[in-house]
Amino acid sequence: MDHTVYLDHAATTPTDPRVVEAMLPFFTERFGNANSLYALGRDAASALEDARERVARAIGAARADEAVFTSGGTESDNAALIGLATAGGRNRGHLIVSSFEHHAILAPAEWLGKHGFQVSEVAPRTDGVVHPEDLASAMRDDTVLVSVMHGNNEIGTLMPVAELAKVAHDRGALFHTDAAQTAGKVPFDVEALGVDAASFSGHKIYGPKGTGALYLRRGVRMAPYLMGGGQESKRRSGTSNVAGAVGFATALELMLAEQADEMPRLTALRDHAIDAVLARVPYARVNAAEARDRLPHIVNFTIPGAEGEAMLLHLDAAGIAVSTGSACSSGSLKPSHVLLAIGCPVELAHGSLRISLGRSTTQDDIDYFIDRLVPVVERLRSMNPLYDKTVAAL
Ligand SMILES: Cc1ncc(COP(=O)(O)O)c(C=O)c1O
């Protein structure tokens, strides 16, 4: 394709060439199995442990062995939820997850709900934030685990994780947070936040797909999710993906090195996009616009009278990659559970568009996107027989 404006960095990012370079030797000459006792194996093990130390440092962990390498956000979320809930052979108890978590949390929560546990959902308010008071009211004496994401992948709002973790701890429950969209992009420190477990994904931060980590505070027990050779201190069996661990550690370090410059740059580009869309697309709104703390790179618009998927396809034809938030994972046309959770009516949730910015994004990209979006919306609205009714109801 000759002209691609990629505005879907929350879906995935290209692997940074510096990351690829750091990984390459571990595919070829340094290919050893980190469990083997001879020199080639010891070399792999030392690269793996070095990567672990670098990851632990980057997320503020007190000890390297608190970082468990996984295949990414989904595995870390599944392992945390199921592994922490069922630790020590527990087969009942109460869990709380927020209702706008990624499906990598909601699906295992639902599974636990069918296997002896009771699961409650705490809803975010219309500002896109899970408020500590609301979590406090959902807590019970038998609550064993709470999981609330650090930053929402569809609307970009950030949660007061330190306060939420304190609410859980005050009632004796563990606290997990999904940091797949936040670590590296905004300050994130497991000690400062006081979480017991946290999930990370490599491909959201210019690392390779199929890489990531689970932070597990020392002393927190987790039933292993993958069993076999006992790698990762028996917490995640399977021959270690040394290249992936090195790639993930390198990607995370590069994110931290560039964070101070990237955060204000992306915030300014995001705000420019918001101002331009609101000025040029009548009735457009920003979802959860009231939230004070937000990710610099994600913004979600509702554009009444224009269908999200139709906008996406027309923009794709102009070489622009965006997301609707609704169909992202399953190809279904169900409205986004995130937008419904923050109180967005179903009809409006169908008209949503998420753009997510990244290292390659320039002001020209944003201007190109807006210049193409305006006629796309006009055209879709002109073909929509319900448009006048939709805006009259706003
Ligand atoms: C908040 C959040 N959690 C988990 C995941 C899943 O991560 P992965 O793609 O690494 O499995 C994603 C990816 O979309 C995400 O945005």
The ligand as a Gaussian input file, in Angstrom:
#p B3LYP/6-31G(d) Opt

LIG

0 1
 C       -5.841000      -4.067000      28.156000
 C       -5.401000      -5.268000      27.396000
 N       -5.209000      -6.420000      28.051000
 C       -4.799000      -7.538000      27.421000
 C       -4.574000      -7.538000      26.074000
 C       -4.113000      -8.811000      25.400000
 O       -2.730000      -8.732000      25.178000
 P       -2.007000      -9.729000      24.143000
 O       -2.427000      -9.283000      22.780000
 O       -0.535000      -9.525000      24.411000
 O       -2.440000     -11.103000      24.459000
 C       -4.783000      -6.368000      25.333000
 C       -4.619000      -6.369000      23.861000
 O       -5.469000      -5.917000      23.136000
 C       -5.205000      -5.202000      26.017000
 O       -5.418000      -4.070000      25.370000

